[in-house]
Amino acid sequence: MSNTSLRCQDVPKKSFAAGATKLEIAGIQITAAIQMMYEGIHPVAIHTVASSAFQIVRDLGSKQGSRRLDEIELRIADGQKGRYYKEINKFWTFFKHANSDPDATFPENVDESINDFALRFAIFIYEDLGGSETLEIRSFKLWFMGVYLDLFKEEVKEQLGSYRPSFESATRADLINMGKLTLRKLKQQEPSFKKV
């Protein structure tokens, strides 16, 4: 990776993202979305940033080849890929455009856990393309597996090792706090972890 830092305070204002590749930009967005989630920033902002990262890695994966993206797309019925991505992108599209529906309102009962899955899909493809893991990304992957443990096969659960917290009765705020604590613990364990 270039000298582009994933932490906003480390990026000189004049450089903004000078010299950053599209993959690095996606890494910045993924890391920022995770930081935003842990800090309690509004889910709309998190979704917009996470979805932007997903779009970049999806485009890169389509052009450069991504085993993870291929695995996802092989499960989509013939002729349904456009509809599949339209469904994935519908909230992101709602949040960033008003040209065709200026008076539209956001649907009720949308669970903010959609952000968790948007981030996880983006991370799958980002890492498959060679993106660097930040501590935020590592903490999120551990957190995601803990929160959605019931979705995983036994061999995947074993990867958690001693990190098997009980999330069953936790509120969303409790879950977010557990992610934040996971990141803090990782930073204590690896204070010299290379920033990308």
C-alpha positions in Angstrom: 0.0 0.0 0.0 1.0 3.6 -0.5 1.6 6.1 2.4 -2.2 6.6 2.7 -3.3 6.3 6.3 -6.6 4.8 7.3 -7.0 7.2 10.2 -8.4 10.6 9.4 -6.2 12.4 11.9 -3.1 10.9 10.3 -3.9 12.1 6.8 -2.4 15.6 6.1 -5.2 17.9 4.9 -3.4 18.8 1.7 -3.0 15.2 0.6 -6.7 14.1 1.2 -6.2 10.8 -0.6 -3.4 11.6 -3.0 -1.8 8.5 -4.5 -4.4 6.1 -2.9 -5.6 3.2 -5.0 -9.3 2.3 -5.3 -8.6 -0.6 -3.0 -7.0 1.6 -0.4 -10.0 4.0 -0.6 -12.3 1.0 0.1 -10.1 0.1 3.1 -10.4 3.7 4.4 -14.1 3.5 4.0 -14.5 0.1 5.7 -12.3 1.2 8.6 -14.2 4.5 8.9 -17.6 2.7 8.9 -16.4 0.4 11.6 -15.1 3.3 13.7 -18.4 5.1 13.1 -20.4 2.1 14.3 -18.3 1.8 17.4 -18.7 5.5 18.1 -22.5 5.4 17.8 -22.7 7.5 14.6 -26.1 7.4 12.8 -26.7 4.1 10.9 -27.6 6.0 7.7 -24.0 7.5 7.6 -22.5 4.1 8.3 -24.6 2.4 5.6 -23.6 5.1 3.1 -19.9 4.6 3.7 -20.0 0.8 4.0 -22.0 0.6 0.8 -19.6 2.9 -1.1 -16.8 0.5 0.0 -18.8 -2.5 -1.2 -19.4 -0.9 -4.6 -15.7 -0.2 -5.0 -14.6 -3.8 -4.1 -17.4 -5.3 -6.2 -16.3 -3.3 -9.2 -12.6 -4.2 -8.6 -13.6 -7.9 -8.0 -15.5 -7.9 -11.3 -12.6 -6.5 -13.2 -9.6 -8.1 -11.5 -11.3 -11.4 -10.4 -12.3 -12.2 -6.9 -12.9 -15.7 -5.7 -15.2 -14.4 -3.0 -17.2 -12.3 -5.4 -17.5 -15.3 -7.8 -18.7 -17.4 -4.9 -21.5 -14.9 -4.2 -22.5 -14.4 -7.8 -22.5 -18.2 -8.6 -25.4 -18.5 -6.1 -27.5 -16.0 -8.0 -30.0 -17.4 -10.5 -29.4 -16.7 -14.2 -30.7 -13.3 -15.2 -31.1 -12.1 -11.5 -27.8 -10.4 -10.8 -29.1 -7.0 -11.6 -32.1 -7.5 -9.2 -29.8 -9.0 -6.6 -27.5 -5.9 -6.5 -30.5 -3.6 -6.8 -31.8 -5.1 -3.5 -28.4 -4.8 -1.8 -28.0 -1.2 -3.0 -31.6 0.1 -2.5 -31.0 1.8 0.8 -27.6 3.2 -0.3 -29.3 4.5 -3.4 -32.1 6.1 -1.3 -29.5 7.8 0.9 -27.5 9.3 -1.9 -30.1 10.4 -4.6 -33.3 12.5 -4.7 -33.5 13.1 -8.4 -36.4 10.6 -9.1 -38.1 10.5 -5.7 -37.6 13.8 -3.9 -40.7 13.2 -1.6 -40.0 9.6 -0.8 -39.7 8.4 2.8 -37.5 5.7 4.2 -39.4 2.4 5.0 -40.1 1.6 8.6 -38.8 -1.4 10.5 -35.4 -1.6 8.7 -33.0 -3.2 11.1 -29.6 -1.5 11.3 -28.0 -4.9 11.2 -28.0 -4.5 7.5 -24.9 -2.5 8.0 -23.2 -5.4 9.7 -23.7 -7.6 6.6 -22.8 -4.8 4.2 -19.5 -4.4 6.0 -18.9 -8.1 6.2 -19.5 -8.6 2.4 -17.2 -5.7 1.7 -14.5 -7.1 3.9 -14.7 -10.5 2.3 -14.0 -9.1 -1.2 -11.6 -6.4 0.1 -9.3 -9.0 1.7 -9.7 -11.4 -1.3 -8.3 -8.6 -3.5 -5.3 -8.1 -1.2 -6.6 -5.3 1.0 -4.7 -4.9 4.3 -6.4 -5.8 7.6 -6.6 -3.0 10.1 -7.3 -3.6 13.8 -10.8 -2.2 13.2 -11.4 -4.8 10.5 -10.0 -7.6 12.7 -12.2 -6.5 15.6 -15.2 -6.3 13.4 -14.7 -9.8 12.0 -14.4 -11.2 15.6 -17.4 -9.2 16.7 -19.5 -10.3 13.6 -18.7 -14.0 14.3 -19.7 -13.5 17.9 -22.9 -11.7 17.2 -24.0 -14.0 14.4 -22.5 -17.2 15.8 -25.6 -19.2 14.9 -24.9 -18.6 11.2 -21.6 -20.4 11.1 -20.5 -24.0 10.8 -18.8 -25.6 13.8 -15.3 -25.4 12.3 -15.7 -21.6 11.9 -16.9 -21.3 15.5 -13.7 -22.9 16.6 -11.7 -20.1 15.1 -13.1 -17.8 17.8 -11.1 -19.8 20.4 -11.6 -18.0 23.8 -13.5 -15.2 22.2 -17.0 -16.6 22.5 -19.0 -14.0 24.4 -22.7 -14.5 25.0 -24.5 -12.0 22.8 -28.0 -13.7 23.0 -29.6 -11.3 25.4 -27.6 -8.2 24.5 -29.2 -5.0 23.2 -27.8 -3.4 20.1 -26.0 -0.8 22.2 -24.5 -3.6 24.3 -23.3 -5.3 21.1 -21.7 -2.2 19.7 -20.0 -1.7 23.0 -18.6 -5.2 22.8 -17.2 -4.4 19.4 -15.6 -1.3 20.8 -14.1 -3.2 23.7 -12.8 -5.9 21.3 -11.0 -3.1 19.3 -9.6 -1.7 22.5 -8.3 -5.1 23.6 -6.7 -5.7 20.2 -4.9 -2.3 20.4 -3.6 -3.2 23.8 -2.3 -6.5 22.5 -0.8 -5.1 19.4 0.2 -1.5 20.1 2.7 -1.5 17.2 0.2 -3.0 14.7 1.1 -1.5 11.3 -1.2 1.2 10.2 -1.9 1.1 6.5 
